[in-house]
Amino acid sequence: MMNFIRKQFIDVIQWENPDENTLVWRFPVADQEIQNGASLTVRESQAAMFVDEGVTADVFRAGRYTLTTQTLPVLTNLKNWDKLFQSPFKSDVYFFNTRQQIGRRWGTAQPVTVRDSEFGIVQLRSFGMYSYRIADPAVFFNEVSGVVESYSGEQLELQLKNIAMTQLATAFATSGVPFLDMAANQVFLSQKMVELLKPEFAKLGLTLENFTVESITLPEKVQAALDSRMSMGIVGDLGKYTQFQTAQAIPIAAQNEGGMAGIGAGLGVGAGIGQAMAGAMAGMMSPQNQPNQTVQAAAPQSDEPQAKLTKLKTLLDNGLISQDDYDAAKAEVLKQLIG
């Protein structure tokens, strides 16, 4: 009898100071019993659920409740209570944080292999953000958290990221958007991901609020190949590109011993290649002009030394080479001319 008197009863059940990173928290019942007629307070962005020996029972949304057999119909059925039950009872009570979990980041730890209409099979990397909330506490308890004292968002989000990665390749493959156009279609891809992920989140008792694709990139080697391809498209005029490359090489050649001595020949060769290729391409486009084109391509050869000297003088006047470099290169040109 004295033990019964000393026994403590719980008459107020609530989650007063929830941690925003905690998704599930078990009310500390321990050896105490819940008083029949006790008060249950569930705040906004919370849900409470009674669990009897691991079996989910009644779920309560925001509000204040007086616990009786009428307000606990499922638990009453599990315990085989009759309507006249008036005694304290034992049951686990779990609180769920139903607030939207915003600003969660996702990203590809490894490249995702997809088939692209322009590049064939490519590997893509991507990252972005997503938000979710607990929508069905009973499903979440049975499928995810289980019987624990607490369960955090960090424990859950690794699983959610893995689910997202499994659907990412499907979203890219079924979108029909080429890689080069993906940057302009990130909103469309985000919507596609939401469509694929919502059913998967629902299986865990969650609602996917939003999912955004912020960036899509290629691995470094593939990106380098793409950059080269784009550069060739930008070059256009091969003759001008050859001249541009030669001008870029001048400072490097000037740093090497004897490098400027042969720069005049290099300039002539570079310009000659550009002119010859441009002439050949023009000849292919206009076959009736091929004889004239041959004469025109051969004509600059008679003035080649003078052209080299003119270019060297221009480099000297523009301060791109020193007087000594100019004299050495000039001597080399004259030597080739005389010899």
C-alpha positions as CSV (number, residue, x, y, z in Angstrom):
1,M,0.0,0.0,0.0
2,M,2.8,2.4,0.9
3,N,4.6,1.6,-2.4
4,F,1.4,2.6,-4.2
5,I,1.2,5.9,-2.3
6,R,4.9,6.7,-3.0
7,K,4.5,5.9,-6.7
8,Q,4.6,9.0,-8.8
9,F,2.1,9.7,-11.6
10,I,2.5,11.9,-14.6
11,D,-0.2,14.4,-15.1
12,V,1.3,16.8,-17.7
13,I,3.0,15.5,-20.9
14,Q,4.6,18.1,-23.2
15,W,7.9,18.9,-25.2
16,E,8.7,22.3,-23.8
17,N,12.2,23.1,-25.3
18,P,12.6,21.2,-28.5
19,D,16.0,21.2,-30.2
20,E,15.5,22.3,-33.8
21,N,17.9,19.5,-35.0
22,T,16.0,16.8,-33.2
23,L,13.2,15.1,-35.2
24,V,12.0,12.6,-32.6
25,W,12.0,12.8,-28.8
26,R,10.7,10.2,-26.3
27,F,8.9,11.6,-23.3
28,P,10.7,10.3,-20.1
29,V,8.2,8.1,-18.6
30,A,10.7,5.6,-16.9
31,D,9.0,3.8,-14.0
32,Q,6.3,6.4,-13.7
33,E,2.7,5.9,-14.9
34,I,0.5,8.3,-16.8
35,Q,-2.4,9.5,-14.7
36,N,-5.8,8.8,-16.3
37,G,-7.1,12.3,-17.2
38,A,-3.6,13.7,-17.6
39,S,-3.0,16.7,-19.8
40,L,-1.2,16.4,-23.1
41,T,0.0,19.6,-24.8
42,V,1.2,19.5,-28.4
43,R,2.6,22.7,-29.7
44,E,2.5,24.1,-33.2
45,S,5.0,22.3,-35.5
46,Q,4.8,19.2,-33.2
47,A,2.9,15.9,-33.2
48,A,2.7,13.3,-30.4
49,M,2.2,9.6,-30.7
50,F,1.5,6.9,-28.1
51,V,3.3,3.6,-28.6
52,D,2.4,0.4,-26.7
53,E,5.2,-2.2,-26.6
54,G,6.5,-1.0,-29.9
55,V,3.1,-0.8,-31.6
56,T,2.0,2.6,-32.8
57,A,-1.3,3.9,-31.4
58,D,-2.9,7.3,-31.2
59,V,-1.4,10.4,-32.9
60,F,-2.2,13.9,-31.7
61,R,-1.6,17.1,-33.7
62,A,-1.3,20.6,-32.2
63,G,-3.6,21.2,-29.3
64,R,-4.3,20.4,-25.6
65,Y,-5.9,17.1,-24.7
66,T,-7.3,15.3,-21.6
67,L,-6.2,11.7,-21.8
68,T,-9.1,9.3,-21.3
69,T,-10.3,6.1,-22.9
70,Q,-12.3,8.3,-25.3
71,T,-9.3,10.3,-26.5
72,L,-7.1,7.2,-26.7
73,P,-9.3,4.9,-28.8
74,V,-6.5,2.9,-30.4
75,L,-4.5,2.5,-27.2
76,T,-7.6,1.5,-25.4
77,N,-8.2,-1.2,-27.9
78,L,-4.6,-2.4,-27.7
79,K,-4.8,-2.7,-23.9
80,N,-8.3,-4.1,-23.9
81,W,-9.5,-1.4,-21.6
82,D,-13.2,-1.2,-20.9
83,K,-15.1,2.1,-20.7
84,L,-14.9,2.1,-16.9
85,F,-11.1,2.1,-16.7
86,Q,-9.9,4.7,-14.3
87,S,-6.4,3.6,-13.3
88,P,-3.0,5.0,-14.3
89,F,-1.4,3.3,-17.3
90,K,2.1,2.9,-18.9
91,S,2.8,3.8,-22.5
92,D,5.7,5.4,-24.4
93,V,5.0,8.8,-25.7
94,Y,7.0,10.2,-28.7
95,F,7.0,13.8,-29.9
96,F,7.8,14.6,-33.5
97,N,9.2,17.8,-34.9
98,T,7.0,18.6,-37.9
99,R,8.7,21.9,-38.7
100,Q,10.0,22.3,-42.2
101,Q,13.7,21.4,-42.3
102,I,15.0,24.0,-44.7
103,G,18.4,24.7,-46.3
104,R,19.6,21.1,-46.4
105,R,22.4,20.7,-48.9
106,W,22.9,17.8,-51.3
107,G,25.7,17.0,-53.7
108,T,27.2,14.2,-55.8
109,A,30.1,12.5,-53.9
110,Q,30.9,10.6,-57.1
111,P,30.1,11.7,-60.7
112,V,26.7,10.5,-62.1
113,T,27.0,8.7,-65.5
114,V,24.4,9.8,-68.0
115,R,23.9,9.6,-71.8
116,D,24.0,13.0,-73.5
117,S,22.6,13.6,-77.0
118,E,25.7,15.6,-78.1
119,F,28.6,14.1,-76.1
120,G,27.5,10.6,-75.7
121,I,28.2,9.1,-72.2
122,V,29.3,11.8,-69.8
123,Q,29.8,12.0,-66.1
124,L,28.1,14.9,-64.3
125,R,28.5,16.5,-60.9
126,S,25.7,18.5,-59.3
127,F,24.7,20.1,-56.0
128,G,21.8,22.2,-54.6
129,M,19.4,22.4,-51.6
130,Y,16.2,20.8,-50.5
131,S,13.6,21.1,-47.7
132,Y,11.4,18.5,-46.1
133,R,9.2,17.8,-43.0
134,I,7.7,14.9,-41.1
135,A,4.1,14.4,-42.5
136,D,3.1,11.0,-41.1
137,P,4.6,10.3,-37.6
138,A,3.4,6.6,-37.6
139,V,5.1,5.8,-40.9
140,F,8.3,7.7,-39.9
141,F,8.4,5.8,-36.6
142,N,7.9,2.4,-38.3
143,E,10.2,3.0,-41.3
144,V,13.0,5.3,-39.9
145,S,13.4,6.2,-36.2
146,G,11.9,3.2,-34.4
147,V,12.2,2.8,-30.6
148,V,14.9,5.4,-29.6
149,E,15.3,8.1,-27.1
150,S,15.9,10.7,-29.8
151,Y,16.5,10.9,-33.5
152,S,18.3,13.8,-35.3
153,G,18.1,15.3,-38.7
154,E,21.8,14.4,-39.3
155,Q,21.0,10.7,-38.9
156,L,18.3,11.0,-41.6
157,E,19.9,13.2,-44.2
158,L,22.6,10.8,-45.3
159,Q,19.8,8.4,-46.3
160,L,17.9,11.2,-48.0
161,K,21.0,12.2,-50.0
162,N,21.5,8.6,-51.2
163,I,17.8,8.5,-52.4
164,A,18.4,11.8,-54.3
165,M,21.5,10.5,-56.0
166,T,19.7,7.3,-57.2
167,Q,17.1,9.5,-58.9
168,L,19.5,12.1,-60.3
169,A,20.7,10.0,-63.2
170,T,17.0,9.2,-64.1
171,A,16.1,12.9,-64.0
172,F,19.0,13.9,-66.3
173,A,18.4,11.0,-68.7
174,T,14.7,11.5,-69.0
175,S,14.7,15.3,-69.2
176,G,15.8,15.3,-72.9
177,V,17.9,18.4,-72.2
178,P,21.5,18.3,-73.6
179,F,24.3,19.1,-71.2
180,L,25.1,22.4,-72.9
181,D,21.5,23.5,-72.2
182,M,21.2,22.3,-68.7
183,A,22.4,25.5,-67.1
184,A,19.5,27.3,-68.7
185,N,17.0,24.6,-67.6
186,Q,17.9,24.1,-63.9
187,V,14.3,25.0,-62.9
188,F,12.9,22.3,-65.2
189,L,15.4,19.8,-63.8
190,S,14.5,20.8,-60.2
191,Q,10.8,20.2,-61.0
192,K,11.7,16.8,-62.5
193,M,13.6,15.8,-59.3
194,V,10.6,16.8,-57.1
195,E,8.4,14.5,-59.2
196,L,10.8,11.6,-58.8
197,L,11.6,12.1,-55.1
198,K,8.1,12.9,-53.6
199,P,6.9,9.3,-53.7
200,E,10.2,8.1,-52.2
201,F,10.0,10.6,-49.3
202,A,6.4,9.7,-48.7
203,K,7.4,6.0,-48.1
204,L,9.4,7.4,-45.1
205,G,6.5,9.5,-43.8
206,L,8.1,12.7,-45.2
207,T,6.9,15.5,-47.4
208,L,9.4,16.9,-49.8
209,E,8.8,20.7,-49.8
210,N,11.2,21.7,-52.5
211,F,14.4,20.6,-54.3
212,T,16.7,22.9,-56.3
213,V,19.5,22.1,-58.7
214,E,22.0,24.9,-58.3
215,S,24.9,23.7,-60.4
216,I,25.8,21.1,-63.0
217,T,29.5,20.5,-63.9
218,L,31.7,18.0,-65.7
219,P,34.8,16.3,-64.3
220,E,38.0,18.2,-65.0
221,K,39.3,16.1,-67.9
222,V,35.9,16.2,-69.7
223,Q,35.6,20.0,-69.1
224,A,39.1,20.5,-70.5
225,A,38.1,18.7,-73.7
226,L,34.9,20.8,-73.9
227,D,36.9,24.0,-73.5
228,S,39.2,23.0,-76.4
229,R,36.2,22.3,-78.6
230,M,34.7,25.7,-77.8
231,S,38.0,27.4,-78.3
232,M,38.3,25.9,-81.9
233,G,34.8,27.2,-82.6
234,I,35.9,30.7,-81.4
235,V,39.1,30.7,-83.4
236,G,37.4,30.8,-86.8
237,D,40.1,32.3,-89.1
238,L,43.0,29.9,-88.9
239,G,45.4,32.4,-90.4
240,K,44.7,35.0,-87.7
241,Y,44.8,32.3,-85.0
242,T,48.3,31.3,-86.2
243,Q,49.5,34.9,-86.0
244,F,48.0,35.2,-82.5
245,Q,49.8,32.1,-81.3
246,T,53.1,33.4,-82.8
247,A,52.6,36.7,-80.9
248,Q,52.0,34.8,-77.7
249,A,55.2,32.8,-78.2
250,I,57.4,36.0,-78.5
251,P,57.8,36.7,-74.8
252,I,58.7,33.1,-74.1
253,A,61.2,33.0,-77.0
254,A,62.8,36.2,-75.7
255,Q,63.6,34.5,-72.4
256,N,65.5,31.7,-74.0
257,E,69.1,32.1,-75.2
258,G,69.2,32.4,-79.0
259,G,65.4,32.3,-79.1
260,M,65.0,35.6,-80.9
261,A,67.6,34.7,-83.5
262,G,65.1,32.4,-85.2
263,I,62.0,34.4,-84.4
264,G,62.1,36.0,-87.8
265,A,62.0,32.7,-89.5
266,G,59.3,31.6,-87.1
267,L,57.1,34.6,-87.9
268,G,57.5,33.9,-91.6
269,V,56.7,30.2,-91.3
270,G,53.7,31.0,-89.1
271,A,52.3,33.6,-91.5
272,G,53.1,31.4,-94.5
273,I,51.2,28.4,-93.0
274,G,48.2,30.6,-92.2
275,Q,48.2,32.2,-95.7
276,A,48.8,28.8,-97.4
277,M,45.9,27.1,-95.6
278,A,43.6,30.1,-96.1
279,G,44.5,30.1,-99.8
280,A,43.9,26.3,-100.1
281,M,40.5,26.7,-98.4
282,A,39.6,29.5,-100.7
283,G,40.8,27.4,-103.7
284,M,38.6,24.6,-102.7
285,M,35.6,26.9,-102.5
286,S,36.4,28.4,-106.0
287,P,38.0,25.8,-108.3
288,Q,38.0,28.2,-111.3
289,N,40.4,30.5,-109.4
290,Q,43.0,27.8,-108.6
291,P,45.6,29.0,-111.2
292,N,45.4,32.6,-110.0
293,Q,45.5,31.4,-106.4
294,T,48.8,29.6,-107.0
295,V,50.4,32.7,-108.4
296,Q,49.2,34.8,-105.5
297,A,50.4,32.3,-102.9
298,A,53.8,32.1,-104.6
299,A,54.2,35.9,-105.0
300,P,54.8,36.7,-101.2
301,Q,57.8,34.3,-101.2
302,S,59.9,36.7,-103.2
303,D,59.2,39.4,-100.6
304,E,59.5,37.0,-97.6
305,P,62.8,38.4,-96.2
306,Q,61.5,42.0,-96.5
307,A,58.3,41.0,-94.7
308,K,60.3,39.4,-91.9
309,L,62.4,42.5,-91.5
310,T,59.3,44.7,-91.5
311,K,57.6,42.6,-88.8
312,L,60.8,42.6,-86.7
313,K,61.0,46.4,-87.0
314,T,57.3,46.6,-85.9
315,L,58.1,44.5,-82.8
316,L,61.1,46.7,-82.0
317,D,59.0,49.9,-82.4
318,N,56.3,48.5,-80.1
319,G,58.8,47.6,-77.4
320,L,58.1,43.9,-77.7
321,I,61.8,43.1,-78.3
322,S,65.1,44.8,-77.4
323,Q,67.6,46.4,-79.9
324,D,69.9,43.4,-79.3
325,D,67.2,40.9,-80.2
326,Y,66.3,42.9,-83.3
327,D,69.9,43.1,-84.5
328,A,70.4,39.3,-83.9
329,A,67.2,38.4,-85.7
330,K,67.9,40.8,-88.5
331,A,71.4,39.3,-89.0
332,E,69.9,35.8,-89.2
333,V,67.4,36.9,-91.9
334,L,70.1,38.6,-93.9
335,K,72.3,35.5,-93.5
336,Q,69.5,33.3,-94.9
337,L,69.0,35.7,-97.8
338,I,72.7,36.0,-98.7
339,G,73.5,32.3,-98.1
